[in-house]
Amino acid sequence: MYKKVSIIVIAAVCAIVISSCRSALPVIPQATNTVATASFKDLNLEREDYVVLNTISAEATLTAHYTSTTVWVEDPNEEFSITWVKDLKTGVWSPTQIKGIMCLGYLSNDYSESLMDIPPYPYWIVRRLAMYRLINAAKVSGGDGVIEPTISTNVEQGRGKGDIVYKTTASAKVIKIKVDGK
């Protein structure tokens, strides 16, 4: 009997020790690239129909802090920040604190019908922010559109245990469509 009780006590102590030794999983550094799938043929433009103005590039960086029930995202330029909180009963994430304006851009193959549904995914937000800045740079360059976009995202461990830094660079060639008859 004494032997059974001691085995149960030892097993319970081991279980408590093991469960208290949990630590946050390390962040796996990542790099993700995407390239638009549309080719020149899909544009239905002949080479004489447009002019390539230049190649532009835009960057965006976000810092995210994660806990088990919150995701907090901040733009280091302090343009915006947003906090999502998880409802423990339903498991649904809802934005609770929003500061500033979140600028999001979409290329034609990224467009979604649910534009108002912003998920608590900093990876998704930083890519949209870089695309927003790329589109603005194309407008400033006098372009009508972009071709051959390349989007690269790096994910790194931040300063704190639950902090992750997301950095996206988007680049593309700016085109200007020639006006009829010119």
Residue pairs with C-beta under 8 A, 6 or more apart in sequence:
24 161
24 162
26 157
27 155
27 156
27 157
27 164
28 155
29 154
29 155
29 156
29 157
30 153
30 154
30 155
31 152
31 153
31 154
31 155
32 123
32 152
32 153
33 150
33 151
33 152
33 153
34 150
34 151
35 148
35 149
35 150
35 151
36 107
36 109
36 147
36 148
36 149
37 109
38 108
38 109
40 147
43 147
45 177
48 178
49 177
49 178
50 144
50 175
50 176
50 177
50 178
51 175
51 176
51 178
52 147
52 173
52 174
52 175
53 141
53 142
53 143
53 173
53 174
53 175
53 176
54 141
54 173
54 174
55 171
55 172
55 173
55 174
56 134
56 137
56 138
56 141
56 146
56 171
56 172
56 173
56 174
57 134
57 137
57 169
57 170
57 171
58 130
58 131
58 133
58 134
58 136
58 137
58 169
58 170
58 171
59 130
59 133
59 167
59 168
59 169
59 170
60 75
60 126
60 127
60 129
60 130
60 132
60 133
60 167
60 168
60 170
61 75
61 76
61 126
61 165
61 166
61 167
61 168
62 73
62 74
62 75
62 76
62 122
62 125
62 126
62 129
62 165
62 166
63 73
63 74
63 76
63 158
63 163
63 164
63 165
63 166
64 71
64 72
64 73
64 74
64 122
64 158
64 163
64 164
64 165
64 166
65 71
65 72
65 74
65 158
65 160
65 162
65 163
66 72
66 162
66 163
66 164
67 162
68 86
69 85
69 86
69 88
70 83
70 84
70 85
70 86
71 83
71 84
71 93
71 120
71 122
72 81
72 82
72 83
72 84
73 81
73 82
73 83
73 120
73 122
73 125
74 80
74 81
75 81
75 100
75 129
78 100
79 100
79 101
79 103
80 98
80 99
80 100
80 101
80 102
80 103
81 97
81 98
81 99
81 100
82 95
82 97
82 98
82 99
82 102
82 118
83 95
83 96
83 97
83 98
84 93
84 94
84 95
84 96
84 120
85 93
85 94
85 96
86 92
86 93
87 93
87 94
93 119
93 120
95 118
95 120
102 118
102 125
102 129
103 129
103 132
103 133
104 115
104 118
104 125
104 128
104 129
104 131
104 132
105 128
105 129
105 130
105 131
105 132
105 133
105 134
105 135
105 136
106 112
106 128
106 131
107 131
107 146
107 149
110 131
118 125
122 164
122 166
123 153
123 155
123 166
126 153
126 166
126 167
126 168
127 151
127 153
127 168
127 170
129 168
130 151
130 168
130 169
130 170
131 151
131 170
133 170
134 146
134 149
134 170
134 171
134 172
135 146
137 174
138 145
138 146
138 172
138 174
141 174
142 174
142 176
143 174
143 175
143 176
144 175
144 176
144 177
145 174
145 175
145 177
146 172
146 173
146 174
146 175
147 172
147 173
147 175
148 172
148 173
149 170
149 171
149 172
150 170
150 171
150 172
151 168
151 169
151 170
152 168
152 169
152 170
153 166
153 167
153 168
154 166
154 167
154 168
155 164
155 165
155 166
156 164
156 165
156 167
157 163
157 164
157 165
158 164
158 165
